[in-house]
Amino acid sequence: MRLQLEAPLPMADSFIVVEWASGDAHDAQAIWMREGEVGVQVLRTCDLRDRTPLPFAEAKAAWLAERAPSPESASPEIAVPPTVVV
């Protein structure tokens, strides 16, 4: 798998790569690096929409937090007059 980076990042040899749209996460190991790109070997894959092993817990929490609707994007509440029961 080849990753393109928008900015140089300090990277460990092993890290988790998350595909935000699909919810797939990959335990990856860097096999080569050059300016703006990293080639990785995928060691295992995890679906963050399902139960996840402990090494993927932090990635899942970040993924879920990004997917949570923001208060600004929530639909406005509709005022409903109270119901009177007689």
Secondary structure as UniProt FT lines:
FT   STRAND          2..4
FT   STRAND          14..19
FT   TURN            20..23
FT   STRAND          24..34
FT   TURN            35..36
FT   STRAND          37..47
FT   TURN            48..49
FT   HELIX           54..56
FT   HELIX           57..67
FT   TURN            71..73
//
